[in-house]
Amino acid sequence: MCYDVAIIGAGVVGALTARALSKYQLKTALLEAQNDVAMGATKANSAIVHAGFDALPGTLKAKFNVLGCEMMPKVCKDLSVPYKNNGSLVVAFSEEEMETVQKLYDRGIANGVPQLSILNKEELKALEPNLADNVCGALRAESAGIVCPYELTIAATENAVTNGAECIRNCKVEAIDFADGVFTLKTTAGDIQTKYVIDAAGVHSDDIARMIGDESVNIVVRRGEYFILDRAVGNMVSHTIFQCPTKMGKGILVSPTVDGNLLIGPTAEEIDDKDDVSTTLAGLHDVKVFSTKSCPAVSTRNAITSFSGNRAHPVTDDFILGPSKVNPQFIHASGIESPGLSSAPALGEYLAKVVVDAMGGVEEKEDFDGTRKEVFRFRHATDEERAAAIAKNPAYGRIICRCETVTEGEIIDAIRAPAGARDVDGVKRRTRAGMGRCQGGFCGSKVVEILARELGCPINEITKFGNGSNILFDKTK
Ligand SMILES: Cc1cc2nc3c(=O)[nH]c(=O)nc-3n(C[C@H](O)[C@H](O)[C@H](O)COP(=O)(O)OP(=O)(O)OC[C@H]3O[C@@H](n4cnc5c(N)ncnc54)[C@H](O)[C@@H]3O)c2cc1C
């Protein structure tokens, strides 16, 4: 069988592209090297839906950021994914930095960003009393928001699959041949034939482009490290707090998350190993120092975990989108660093249109449904909703994760969903079991048992995140 389109990489861009393509009468495959979707930059970023004032006017980043930010609330609503329009502030600590704030304001206006304003110190402190006393003012962007990036990707994949797309995991593309108008992708899951390829492989998108002899894409990897603070810290800030940007990026932020934690980071460090997502003492030290500059009350003593993610920084400094000059049936979606998450809904629609226009005459499906049924969340449910759920299925009455109040029923739903969880981290990203203060110390073994039962495999085959990360070993063998 030959697919019409194969998307390489199931990050937020690949998943939303698959969803956009699933509106059409096309055979679409979403190919992912890892055991789950959202395993690249998409699982480890700041989760900010940027307003769109950072990128230079006329760039693809500026265009897709502003469009994506506008689309995000509806996409999240349709996919039943949490989104919050909390707004952002770029805080200045000197008169010189107030000039940067003015420049960002002007840039935002040129990019078409709505609801921008410049605040003086009093206005800023009235909005965010926990900011440092030496702030001078800020750029306020009321259209900015926060989202859960992996939930968005999981939901978009699920919706694409429900509408007929295929998601193939553990499918690493290792080589690409092209003959008679058809690509043959040599993958770890066997050969896959397709008429069009969309390269959404994140930090590896240049490696994929080189497989067809396209040397035009060059990605430099910039790692960013973070701390997540315990929910008990409370709402120290309600907006996302940026400092003034530098040539390495937007600097260290302090931001609430949609799940009520406080996120601090990221650093920006160029590294050679594209897949090295370790955290470092030096990086986390910088996170601590710079976050307290904005918000002195932030304390890393409240950190429940740290993590890092790798940015796919293109040497051209802009998104690389559209047909390759080497083969127009190969479509680039490369160099999607920040604001890639914010831009993803618009990028998905754009990339789908590139393919549909190139193929010509592709019909839309009459039965496409872009909505995803609301996922039952015990922790958000009222007592009446809880009672009704337990009456239907007693598994909703068994709490597995005490920190995040996640029930067995929710874990089973996450495993049984289209393109559902296959490992412990997959359950964690879909349900939040293991995301709380104890980081899975109490619920981890129960999640392993449920996974083994649901997937019908021995318990020692259950992994943390696929790829040999087995949790239990049979020492007798
Ligand atoms: C530290 C940091 C902070 C950020 N903060 C923000 C922010 O606040 N707001 C914002 O808008 N953006 C932010 N971004 C950018 C955003 O995270 C990315 O733009 C977005 O996640 C990119 O998605 P993607 O789908 O292109 O790539 P990825 O999420 O990296 O997905 C690529 C996928 O391709 C797969 N893959 C790779 N090679 C192969 C292969 N050979 N075969 C099959 N599959 C393969 C990978 O496993 C991966 O799952 C940030 C990024 C980082 C790293």
The ligand as a Gaussian input file, in Angstrom:
#p B3LYP/6-31G(d) Opt

LIG

0 1
 C       13.513000      24.859000      25.823000
 C       12.414000      25.154000      24.841000
 C       11.441000      26.113000      25.132000
 C       10.439000      26.397000      24.212000
 N        9.401000      27.212000      24.574000
 C        8.398000      27.449000      23.700000
 C        7.277000      28.233000      24.061000
 O        7.108000      28.602000      25.218000
 N        6.361000      28.524000      23.111000
 C        6.501000      28.110000      21.833000
 O        5.682000      28.482000      21.010000
 N        7.498000      27.294000      21.473000
 C        8.443000      26.943000      22.376000
 N        9.461000      26.108000      22.040000
 C        9.481000      25.552000      20.709000
 C        8.534000      24.365000      20.572000
 O        8.701000      23.473000      21.651000
 C        8.865000      23.671000      19.265000
 O        8.812000      24.625000      18.237000
 C        7.892000      22.560000      18.935000
 O        7.705000      21.679000      20.005000
 C        8.450000      21.824000      17.742000
 O        7.603000      20.765000      17.432000
 P        8.009000      19.776000      16.280000
 O        6.845000      18.906000      16.095000
 O        8.523000      20.548000      15.101000
 O        9.299000      19.008000      16.825000
 P        9.466000      17.910000      17.968000
 O        8.521000      18.082000      19.067000
 O       10.909000      17.895000      18.312000
 O        9.075000      16.557000      17.236000
 C        9.897000      15.936000      16.293000
 C        9.630000      14.447000      16.373000
 O       10.320000      13.814000      15.317000
 C       10.744000      12.552000      15.781000
 N       11.825000      12.083000      14.909000
 C       13.083000      12.565000      14.828000
 N       13.790000      11.866000      13.931000
 C       12.953000      10.922000      13.422000
 C       13.117000       9.881000      12.455000
 N       14.287000       9.663000      11.853000
 N       12.046000       9.102000      12.176000
 C       10.843000       9.297000      12.786000
 N       10.663000      10.267000      13.722000
 C       11.700000      11.065000      14.031000
 C       11.185000      12.824000      17.205000
 O       11.242000      11.658000      17.996000
 C       10.136000      13.813000      17.664000
 O        9.065000      13.184000      18.337000
 C       10.445000      25.769000      22.950000
 C       11.403000      24.782000      22.676000
 C       12.344000      24.437000      23.634000
 C       13.279000      23.314000      23.373000

